[in-house]
Amino acid sequence: MAQTQESAETIGLKCLAWLIGNEDLLPVFMGASGASEADLRAGANDPAYLGSVLDFVLMDDAWVIGFCEAEGLQYEALRHARAALPGGQEVNWT
């Protein structure tokens, strides 16, 4: 199911808010990405940054489940949202 970039950005923003509210996971994201608090604020307006937030959460099934259950989304919604944001295209290695 394809998503519009606008709906994908909405999911990305919700995911960023969920991540910021997660006291255990936020330091992991900030450490892995090198992001500062200012980067988080600025990233909320950048579709590519929101894509990187989704990339991070998509690394662990438990994180996907936690976010999707908190937002009432189907698990595959994150993957579809990621595909609609910059850099989210399927890689074709052939």
VEXFI-921482 format. One record per atom (N, C-alpha, C, CB): residue number from 1; residue in one letter; atom name; x, y, z. Coordinates in steps of 0.2 Angstrom, whole numbers, padded with zeros to 4 digits, always signed. Glycine has a CB too. Layout:
<atoms>
atom k NUM&r a&a CA&X X&Y Y&Z Z
...
</atoms>
This chain:
<atoms>
atom k 1&r m&a N&X +0004&Y -0006&Z +0000
atom k 1&r m&a CA&X +0000&Y +0000&Z +0000
atom k 1&r m&a C&X +0004&Y +0006&Z +0000
atom k 1&r m&a CB&X -0005&Y +0000&Z +0006
atom k 2&r a&a N&X +0004&Y +0010&Z -0005
atom k 2&r a&a CA&X +0008&Y +0016&Z -0006
atom k 2&r a&a C&X +0005&Y +0022&Z -0001
atom k 2&r a&a CB&X +0009&Y +0019&Z -0013
atom k 3&r q&a N&X +0009&Y +0026&Z +0001
atom k 3&r q&a CA&X +0007&Y +0032&Z +0005
atom k 3&r q&a C&X +0009&Y +0038&Z +0002
atom k 3&r q&a CB&X +0010&Y +0031&Z +0012
atom k 4&r t&a N&X +0006&Y +0043&Z +0003
atom k 4&r t&a CA&X +0008&Y +0050&Z +0001
atom k 4&r t&a C&X +0014&Y +0052&Z +0006
atom k 4&r t&a CB&X +0002&Y +0055&Z +0001
atom k 5&r q&a N&X +0018&Y +0057&Z +0003
atom k 5&r q&a CA&X +0024&Y +0059&Z +0007
atom k 5&r q&a C&X +0021&Y +0063&Z +0013
atom k 5&r q&a CB&X +0028&Y +0064&Z +0003
atom k 6&r e&a N&X +0015&Y +0066&Z +0012
atom k 6&r e&a CA&X +0012&Y +0070&Z +0018
atom k 6&r e&a C&X +0010&Y +0065&Z +0024
atom k 6&r e&a CB&X +0006&Y +0074&Z +0016
atom k 7&r s&a N&X +0007&Y +0060&Z +0022
atom k 7&r s&a CA&X +0005&Y +0055&Z +0027
atom k 7&r s&a C&X +0011&Y +0052&Z +0030
atom k 7&r s&a CB&X +0000&Y +0050&Z +0024
atom k 8&r a&a N&X +0016&Y +0050&Z +0026
atom k 8&r a&a CA&X +0022&Y +0047&Z +0029
atom k 8&r a&a C&X +0026&Y +0052&Z +0034
atom k 8&r a&a CB&X +0027&Y +0045&Z +0023
atom k 9&r e&a N&X +0026&Y +0059&Z +0032
atom k 9&r e&a CA&X +0029&Y +0064&Z +0036
atom k 9&r e&a C&X +0025&Y +0064&Z +0043
atom k 9&r e&a CB&X +0029&Y +0070&Z +0033
atom k 10&r t&a N&X +0018&Y +0063&Z +0043
atom k 10&r t&a CA&X +0014&Y +0063&Z +0049
atom k 10&r t&a C&X +0016&Y +0057&Z +0053
atom k 10&r t&a CB&X +0007&Y +0063&Z +0047
atom k 11&r i&a N&X +0017&Y +0051&Z +0050
atom k 11&r i&a CA&X +0019&Y +0045&Z +0054
atom k 11&r i&a C&X +0027&Y +0047&Z +0057
atom k 11&r i&a CB&X +0019&Y +0039&Z +0050
atom k 12&r g&a N&X +0031&Y +0050&Z +0053
atom k 12&r g&a CA&X +0038&Y +0051&Z +0055
atom k 12&r g&a C&X +0038&Y +0056&Z +0061
atom k 12&r g&a CB&X +0042&Y +0054&Z +0049
atom k 13&r l&a N&X +0033&Y +0061&Z +0061
atom k 13&r l&a CA&X +0033&Y +0066&Z +0066
atom k 13&r l&a C&X +0031&Y +0062&Z +0073
atom k 13&r l&a CB&X +0028&Y +0071&Z +0064
atom k 14&r k&a N&X +0026&Y +0058&Z +0072
atom k 14&r k&a CA&X +0023&Y +0054&Z +0078
atom k 14&r k&a C&X +0028&Y +0049&Z +0080
atom k 14&r k&a CB&X +0017&Y +0050&Z +0076
atom k 15&r c&a N&X +0032&Y +0047&Z +0076
atom k 15&r c&a CA&X +0038&Y +0042&Z +0078
atom k 15&r c&a C&X +0043&Y +0046&Z +0082
atom k 15&r c&a CB&X +0041&Y +0038&Z +0072
atom k 16&r l&a N&X +0045&Y +0052&Z +0079
atom k 16&r l&a CA&X +0050&Y +0056&Z +0082
atom k 16&r l&a C&X +0047&Y +0058&Z +0089
atom k 16&r l&a CB&X +0051&Y +0063&Z +0078
atom k 17&r a&a N&X +0041&Y +0060&Z +0090
atom k 17&r a&a CA&X +0038&Y +0062&Z +0097
atom k 17&r a&a C&X +0038&Y +0056&Z +0101
atom k 17&r a&a CB&X +0031&Y +0064&Z +0096
atom k 18&r w&a N&X +0037&Y +0050&Z +0099
atom k 18&r w&a CA&X +0037&Y +0044&Z +0103
atom k 18&r w&a C&X +0044&Y +0042&Z +0105
atom k 18&r w&a CB&X +0034&Y +0038&Z +0099
atom k 19&r l&a N&X +0049&Y +0043&Z +0101
atom k 19&r l&a CA&X +0056&Y +0042&Z +0102
atom k 19&r l&a C&X +0058&Y +0047&Z +0108
atom k 19&r l&a CB&X +0060&Y +0043&Z +0096
atom k 20&r i&a N&X +0056&Y +0053&Z +0107
atom k 20&r i&a CA&X +0058&Y +0058&Z +0112
atom k 20&r i&a C&X +0055&Y +0057&Z +0119
atom k 20&r i&a CB&X +0056&Y +0065&Z +0110
atom k 21&r g&a N&X +0049&Y +0054&Z +0119
atom k 21&r g&a CA&X +0046&Y +0052&Z +0125
atom k 21&r g&a C&X +0048&Y +0046&Z +0128
atom k 21&r g&a CB&X +0039&Y +0052&Z +0124
atom k 22&r n&a N&X +0053&Y +0042&Z +0125
atom k 22&r n&a CA&X +0055&Y +0036&Z +0127
atom k 22&r n&a C&X +0062&Y +0037&Z +0130
atom k 22&r n&a CB&X +0056&Y +0031&Z +0121
atom k 23&r e&a N&X +0062&Y +0037&Z +0137
atom k 23&r e&a CA&X +0068&Y +0038&Z +0141
atom k 23&r e&a C&X +0074&Y +0033&Z +0140
atom k 23&r e&a CB&X +0066&Y +0039&Z +0148
atom k 24&r d&a N&X +0072&Y +0027&Z +0138
atom k 24&r d&a CA&X +0077&Y +0022&Z +0137
atom k 24&r d&a C&X +0080&Y +0022&Z +0130
atom k 24&r d&a CB&X +0074&Y +0015&Z +0138
atom k 25&r l&a N&X +0076&Y +0024&Z +0125
atom k 25&r l&a CA&X +0078&Y +0023&Z +0118
atom k 25&r l&a C&X +0081&Y +0030&Z +0115
atom k 25&r l&a CB&X +0072&Y +0021&Z +0114
atom k 26&r l&a N&X +0078&Y +0035&Z +0118
atom k 26&r l&a CA&X +0081&Y +0042&Z +0115
atom k 26&r l&a C&X +0088&Y +0042&Z +0116
atom k 26&r l&a CB&X +0078&Y +0047&Z +0119
atom k 27&r p&a N&X +0091&Y +0041&Z +0121
atom k 27&r p&a CA&X +0099&Y +0041&Z +0122
atom k 27&r p&a C&X +0102&Y +0036&Z +0117
atom k 27&r p&a CB&X +0101&Y +0039&Z +0129
atom k 28&r v&a N&X +0099&Y +0031&Z +0115
atom k 28&r v&a CA&X +0102&Y +0026&Z +0110
atom k 28&r v&a C&X +0102&Y +0029&Z +0103
atom k 28&r v&a CB&X +0098&Y +0019&Z +0110
atom k 29&r f&a N&X +0096&Y +0032&Z +0102
atom k 29&r f&a CA&X +0096&Y +0036&Z +0095
atom k 29&r f&a C&X +0101&Y +0042&Z +0095
atom k 29&r f&a CB&X +0089&Y +0038&Z +0094
atom k 30&r m&a N&X +0101&Y +0046&Z +0100
atom k 30&r m&a CA&X +0105&Y +0051&Z +0100
atom k 30&r m&a C&X +0113&Y +0049&Z +0099
atom k 30&r m&a CB&X +0104&Y +0056&Z +0106
atom k 31&r g&a N&X +0114&Y +0044&Z +0103
atom k 31&r g&a CA&X +0121&Y +0041&Z +0102
atom k 31&r g&a C&X +0123&Y +0038&Z +0096
atom k 31&r g&a CB&X +0122&Y +0036&Z +0108
atom k 32&r a&a N&X +0118&Y +0035&Z +0093
atom k 32&r a&a CA&X +0119&Y +0032&Z +0086
atom k 32&r a&a C&X +0120&Y +0037&Z +0081
atom k 32&r a&a CB&X +0114&Y +0026&Z +0085
atom k 33&r s&a N&X +0115&Y +0042&Z +0081
atom k 33&r s&a CA&X +0115&Y +0047&Z +0076
atom k 33&r s&a C&X +0120&Y +0053&Z +0077
atom k 33&r s&a CB&X +0108&Y +0049&Z +0075
atom k 34&r g&a N&X +0122&Y +0054&Z +0083
atom k 34&r g&a CA&X +0126&Y +0060&Z +0084
atom k 34&r g&a C&X +0121&Y +0066&Z +0085
atom k 34&r g&a CB&X +0131&Y +0061&Z +0079
atom k 35&r a&a N&X +0115&Y +0065&Z +0085
atom k 35&r a&a CA&X +0110&Y +0071&Z +0085
atom k 35&r a&a C&X +0110&Y +0074&Z +0092
atom k 35&r a&a CB&X +0103&Y +0068&Z +0084
atom k 36&r s&a N&X +0109&Y +0081&Z +0092
atom k 36&r s&a CA&X +0108&Y +0085&Z +0097
atom k 36&r s&a C&X +0101&Y +0087&Z +0098
atom k 36&r s&a CB&X +0113&Y +0092&Z +0097
atom k 37&r e&a N&X +0099&Y +0090&Z +0104
atom k 37&r e&a CA&X +0092&Y +0092&Z +0105
atom k 37&r e&a C&X +0090&Y +0097&Z +0099
atom k 37&r e&a CB&X +0091&Y +0095&Z +0112
atom k 38&r a&a N&X +0095&Y +0101&Z +0097
atom k 38&r a&a CA&X +0093&Y +0106&Z +0092
atom k 38&r a&a C&X +0092&Y +0102&Z +0085
atom k 38&r a&a CB&X +0099&Y +0111&Z +0091
atom k 39&r d&a N&X +0096&Y +0097&Z +0084
atom k 39&r d&a CA&X +0095&Y +0093&Z +0078
atom k 39&r d&a C&X +0088&Y +0090&Z +0078
atom k 39&r d&a CB&X +0100&Y +0087&Z +0078
atom k 40&r l&a N&X +0085&Y +0087&Z +0084
atom k 40&r l&a CA&X +0079&Y +0084&Z +0084
atom k 40&r l&a C&X +0073&Y +0089&Z +0082
atom k 40&r l&a CB&X +0077&Y +0082&Z +0091
atom k 41&r r&a N&X +0074&Y +0096&Z +0085
atom k 41&r r&a CA&X +0069&Y +0101&Z +0083
atom k 41&r r&a C&X +0069&Y +0102&Z +0076
atom k 41&r r&a CB&X +0070&Y +0107&Z +0087
atom k 42&r a&a N&X +0075&Y +0103&Z +0073
atom k 42&r a&a CA&X +0076&Y +0105&Z +0066
atom k 42&r a&a C&X +0074&Y +0099&Z +0062
atom k 42&r a&a CB&X +0083&Y +0107&Z +0064
atom k 43&r g&a N&X +0075&Y +0093&Z +0064
atom k 43&r g&a CA&X +0073&Y +0087&Z +0060
atom k 43&r g&a C&X +0066&Y +0086&Z +0059
atom k 43&r g&a CB&X +0076&Y +0081&Z +0063
atom k 44&r a&a N&X +0062&Y +0089&Z +0064
atom k 44&r a&a CA&X +0055&Y +0088&Z +0063
atom k 44&r a&a C&X +0052&Y +0091&Z +0057
atom k 44&r a&a CB&X +0051&Y +0092&Z +0069
atom k 45&r n&a N&X +0056&Y +0096&Z +0054
atom k 45&r n&a CA&X +0053&Y +0099&Z +0048
atom k 45&r n&a C&X +0057&Y +0097&Z +0041
atom k 45&r n&a CB&X +0055&Y +0107&Z +0048
atom k 46&r d&a N&X +0061&Y +0091&Z +0042
atom k 46&r d&a CA&X +0065&Y +0089&Z +0037
atom k 46&r d&a C&X +0062&Y +0081&Z +0035
atom k 46&r d&a CB&X +0072&Y +0089&Z +0038
atom k 47&r p&a N&X +0059&Y +0080&Z +0029
atom k 47&r p&a CA&X +0057&Y +0074&Z +0028
atom k 47&r p&a C&X +0063&Y +0068&Z +0028
atom k 47&r p&a CB&X +0054&Y +0074&Z +0021
atom k 48&r a&a N&X +0069&Y +0070&Z +0025
atom k 48&r a&a CA&X +0074&Y +0065&Z +0025
atom k 48&r a&a C&X +0076&Y +0063&Z +0033
atom k 48&r a&a CB&X +0080&Y +0068&Z +0022
atom k 49&r y&a N&X +0076&Y +0068&Z +0037
atom k 49&r y&a CA&X +0077&Y +0067&Z +0044
atom k 49&r y&a C&X +0072&Y +0062&Z +0047
atom k 49&r y&a CB&X +0078&Y +0073&Z +0048
atom k 50&r l&a N&X +0066&Y +0064&Z +0046
atom k 50&r l&a CA&X +0060&Y +0059&Z +0048
atom k 50&r l&a C&X +0061&Y +0052&Z +0045
atom k 50&r l&a CB&X +0053&Y +0062&Z +0046
atom k 51&r g&a N&X +0064&Y +0052&Z +0039
atom k 51&r g&a CA&X +0065&Y +0045&Z +0036
atom k 51&r g&a C&X +0071&Y +0042&Z +0040
atom k 51&r g&a CB&X +0068&Y +0046&Z +0029
atom k 52&r s&a N&X +0076&Y +0045&Z +0043
atom k 52&r s&a CA&X +0081&Y +0042&Z +0047
atom k 52&r s&a C&X +0078&Y +0040&Z +0054
atom k 52&r s&a CB&X +0087&Y +0047&Z +0048
atom k 53&r v&a N&X +0074&Y +0044&Z +0056
atom k 53&r v&a CA&X +0070&Y +0041&Z +0062
atom k 53&r v&a C&X +0067&Y +0035&Z +0061
atom k 53&r v&a CB&X +0065&Y +0047&Z +0065
atom k 54&r l&a N&X +0063&Y +0034&Z +0056
atom k 54&r l&a CA&X +0060&Y +0028&Z +0054
atom k 54&r l&a C&X +0065&Y +0022&Z +0053
atom k 54&r l&a CB&X +0055&Y +0029&Z +0048
atom k 55&r d&a N&X +0070&Y +0024&Z +0050
atom k 55&r d&a CA&X +0076&Y +0019&Z +0049
atom k 55&r d&a C&X +0078&Y +0016&Z +0055
atom k 55&r d&a CB&X +0082&Y +0022&Z +0045
atom k 56&r f&a N&X +0079&Y +0021&Z +0060
atom k 56&r f&a CA&X +0082&Y +0019&Z +0067
atom k 56&r f&a C&X +0076&Y +0014&Z +0070
atom k 56&r f&a CB&X +0083&Y +0025&Z +0071
atom k 57&r v&a N&X +0070&Y +0016&Z +0070
atom k 57&r v&a CA&X +0065&Y +0012&Z +0074
atom k 57&r v&a C&X +0064&Y +0005&Z +0070
atom k 57&r v&a CB&X +0058&Y +0016&Z +0074
atom k 58&r l&a N&X +0065&Y +0005&Z +0064
atom k 58&r l&a CA&X +0064&Y -0001&Z +0060
atom k 58&r l&a C&X +0069&Y -0006&Z +0061
atom k 58&r l&a CB&X +0063&Y +0001&Z +0052
atom k 59&r m&a N&X +0075&Y -0004&Z +0064
atom k 59&r m&a CA&X +0080&Y -0009&Z +0066
atom k 59&r m&a C&X +0078&Y -0014&Z +0071
atom k 59&r m&a CB&X +0086&Y -0005&Z +0068
atom k 60&r d&a N&X +0073&Y -0013&Z +0075
atom k 60&r d&a CA&X +0071&Y -0018&Z +0080
atom k 60&r d&a C&X +0064&Y -0019&Z +0080
atom k 60&r d&a CB&X +0074&Y -0015&Z +0087
atom k 61&r d&a N&X +0062&Y -0025&Z +0080
atom k 61&r d&a CA&X +0055&Y -0027&Z +0080
atom k 61&r d&a C&X +0051&Y -0024&Z +0086
atom k 61&r d&a CB&X +0054&Y -0034&Z +0079
atom k 62&r a&a N&X +0055&Y -0025&Z +0091
atom k 62&r a&a CA&X +0051&Y -0022&Z +0098
atom k 62&r a&a C&X +0050&Y -0015&Z +0097
atom k 62&r a&a CB&X +0056&Y -0024&Z +0104
atom k 63&r w&a N&X +0054&Y -0011&Z +0094
atom k 63&r w&a CA&X +0053&Y -0004&Z +0094
atom k 63&r w&a C&X +0047&Y -0003&Z +0089
atom k 63&r w&a CB&X +0059&Y +0000&Z +0091
atom k 64&r v&a N&X +0047&Y -0006&Z +0083
atom k 64&r v&a CA&X +0041&Y -0006&Z +0079
atom k 64&r v&a C&X +0035&Y -0007&Z +0082
atom k 64&r v&a CB&X +0042&Y -0010&Z +0072
atom k 65&r i&a N&X +0035&Y -0013&Z +0086
atom k 65&r i&a CA&X +0029&Y -0015&Z +0089
atom k 65&r i&a C&X +0027&Y -0009&Z +0094
atom k 65&r i&a CB&X +0030&Y -0022&Z +0093
atom k 66&r g&a N&X +0032&Y -0007&Z +0098
atom k 66&r g&a CA&X +0030&Y -0002&Z +0103
atom k 66&r g&a C&X +0027&Y +0004&Z +0100
atom k 66&r g&a CB&X +0036&Y +0000&Z +0107
atom k 67&r f&a N&X +0030&Y +0007&Z +0095
atom k 67&r f&a CA&X +0028&Y +0013&Z +0092
atom k 67&r f&a C&X +0021&Y +0012&Z +0089
atom k 67&r f&a CB&X +0032&Y +0015&Z +0087
atom k 68&r c&a N&X +0020&Y +0006&Z +0085
atom k 68&r c&a CA&X +0014&Y +0005&Z +0081
atom k 68&r c&a C&X +0008&Y +0004&Z +0086
atom k 68&r c&a CB&X +0015&Y -0001&Z +0077
atom k 69&r e&a N&X +0009&Y +0000&Z +0092
atom k 69&r e&a CA&X +0004&Y -0001&Z +0096
atom k 69&r e&a C&X +0002&Y +0006&Z +0100
atom k 69&r e&a CB&X +0006&Y -0006&Z +0101
atom k 70&r a&a N&X +0007&Y +0010&Z +0101
atom k 70&r a&a CA&X +0006&Y +0016&Z +0105
atom k 70&r a&a C&X +0001&Y +0021&Z +0100
atom k 70&r a&a CB&X +0012&Y +0020&Z +0106
atom k 71&r e&a N&X +0002&Y +0020&Z +0094
atom k 71&r e&a CA&X -0001&Y +0024&Z +0089
atom k 71&r e&a C&X -0007&Y +0021&Z +0085
atom k 71&r e&a CB&X +0004&Y +0027&Z +0083
atom k 72&r g&a N&X -0008&Y +0015&Z +0087
atom k 72&r g&a CA&X -0014&Y +0011&Z +0084
atom k 72&r g&a C&X -0013&Y +0010&Z +0077
atom k 72&r g&a CB&X -0020&Y +0015&Z +0085
atom k 73&r l&a N&X -0007&Y +0009&Z +0074
atom k 73&r l&a CA&X -0005&Y +0008&Z +0067
atom k 73&r l&a C&X -0003&Y +0000&Z +0066
atom k 73&r l&a CB&X +0001&Y +0012&Z +0065
atom k 74&r q&a N&X -0004&Y -0002&Z +0060
atom k 74&r q&a CA&X -0002&Y -0009&Z +0058
atom k 74&r q&a C&X +0005&Y -0008&Z +0058
atom k 74&r q&a CB&X -0006&Y -0011&Z +0052
atom k 75&r y&a N&X +0009&Y -0014&Z +0059
atom k 75&r y&a CA&X +0016&Y -0014&Z +0060
atom k 75&r y&a C&X +0019&Y -0012&Z +0053
atom k 75&r y&a CB&X +0018&Y -0021&Z +0061
atom k 76&r e&a N&X +0016&Y -0014&Z +0047
atom k 76&r e&a CA&X +0019&Y -0013&Z +0041
atom k 76&r e&a C&X +0018&Y -0005&Z +0039
atom k 76&r e&a CB&X +0016&Y -0017&Z +0035
atom k 77&r a&a N&X +0015&Y -0001&Z +0043
atom k 77&r a&a CA&X +0014&Y +0006&Z +0041
atom k 77&r a&a C&X +0020&Y +0009&Z +0042
atom k 77&r a&a CB&X +0009&Y +0009&Z +0046
atom k 78&r l&a N&X +0025&Y +0007&Z +0046
atom k 78&r l&a CA&X +0031&Y +0011&Z +0046
atom k 78&r l&a C&X +0035&Y +0010&Z +0040
atom k 78&r l&a CB&X +0035&Y +0008&Z +0053
atom k 79&r r&a N&X +0035&Y +0004&Z +0038
atom k 79&r r&a CA&X +0039&Y +0002&Z +0031
atom k 79&r r&a C&X +0036&Y +0006&Z +0026
atom k 79&r r&a CB&X +0039&Y -0006&Z +0030
atom k 80&r h&a N&X +0030&Y +0006&Z +0025
atom k 80&r h&a CA&X +0027&Y +0010&Z +0020
atom k 80&r h&a C&X +0028&Y +0017&Z +0020
atom k 80&r h&a CB&X +0019&Y +0009&Z +0020
atom k 81&r a&a N&X +0028&Y +0020&Z +0026
atom k 81&r a&a CA&X +0029&Y +0027&Z +0027
atom k 81&r a&a C&X +0037&Y +0028&Z +0025
atom k 81&r a&a CB&X +0028&Y +0029&Z +0035
atom k 82&r r&a N&X +0041&Y +0024&Z +0027
atom k 82&r r&a CA&X +0048&Y +0025&Z +0026
atom k 82&r r&a C&X +0049&Y +0025&Z +0018
atom k 82&r r&a CB&X +0052&Y +0019&Z +0029
atom k 83&r a&a N&X +0046&Y +0021&Z +0015
atom k 83&r a&a CA&X +0046&Y +0020&Z +0007
atom k 83&r a&a C&X +0044&Y +0027&Z +0004
atom k 83&r a&a CB&X +0042&Y +0015&Z +0005
atom k 84&r a&a N&X +0040&Y +0031&Z +0007
atom k 84&r a&a CA&X +0037&Y +0037&Z +0004
atom k 84&r a&a C&X +0041&Y +0043&Z +0006
atom k 84&r a&a CB&X +0030&Y +0038&Z +0007
atom k 85&r l&a N&X +0046&Y +0042&Z +0010
atom k 85&r l&a CA&X +0051&Y +0048&Z +0012
atom k 85&r l&a C&X +0057&Y +0048&Z +0008
atom k 85&r l&a CB&X +0052&Y +0048&Z +0019
atom k 86&r p&a N&X +0061&Y +0053&Z +0007
atom k 86&r p&a CA&X +0067&Y +0053&Z +0003
atom k 86&r p&a C&X +0072&Y +0048&Z +0006
atom k 86&r p&a CB&X +0070&Y +0060&Z +0004
atom k 87&r g&a N&X +0075&Y +0044&Z +0001
atom k 87&r g&a CA&X +0080&Y +0039&Z +0003
atom k 87&r g&a C&X +0076&Y +0032&Z +0005
atom k 87&r g&a CB&X +0084&Y +0041&Z +0009
atom k 88&r g&a N&X +0070&Y +0032&Z +0004
atom k 88&r g&a CA&X +0067&Y +0026&Z +0006
atom k 88&r g&a C&X +0065&Y +0021&Z +0001
atom k 88&r g&a CB&X +0060&Y +0027&Z +0010
atom k 89&r q&a N&X +0067&Y +0022&Z -0005
atom k 89&r q&a CA&X +0066&Y +0018&Z -0011
atom k 89&r q&a C&X +0069&Y +0011&Z -0010
atom k 89&r q&a CB&X +0068&Y +0021&Z -0017
atom k 90&r e&a N&X +0066&Y +0006&Z -0013
atom k 90&r e&a CA&X +0069&Y -0001&Z -0012
atom k 90&r e&a C&X +0075&Y -0001&Z -0016
atom k 90&r e&a CB&X +0064&Y -0006&Z -0015
atom k 91&r v&a N&X +0080&Y -0004&Z -0013
atom k 91&r v&a CA&X +0086&Y -0005&Z -0017
atom k 91&r v&a C&X +0086&Y -0011&Z -0021
atom k 91&r v&a CB&X +0092&Y -0006&Z -0011
atom k 92&r n&a N&X +0088&Y -0010&Z -0028
atom k 92&r n&a CA&X +0088&Y -0015&Z -0032
atom k 92&r n&a C&X +0096&Y -0017&Z -0034
atom k 92&r n&a CB&X +0084&Y -0013&Z -0039
atom k 93&r w&a N&X +0098&Y -0022&Z -0032
atom k 93&r w&a CA&X +0105&Y -0024&Z -0032
atom k 93&r w&a C&X +0107&Y -0027&Z -0039
atom k 93&r w&a CB&X +0107&Y -0028&Z -0027
atom k 94&r t&a N&X +0102&Y -0028&Z -0044
atom k 94&r t&a CA&X +0104&Y -0031&Z -0050
atom k 94&r t&a C&X +0106&Y -0027&Z -0055
atom k 94&r t&a CB&X +0098&Y -0035&Z -0052
</atoms>
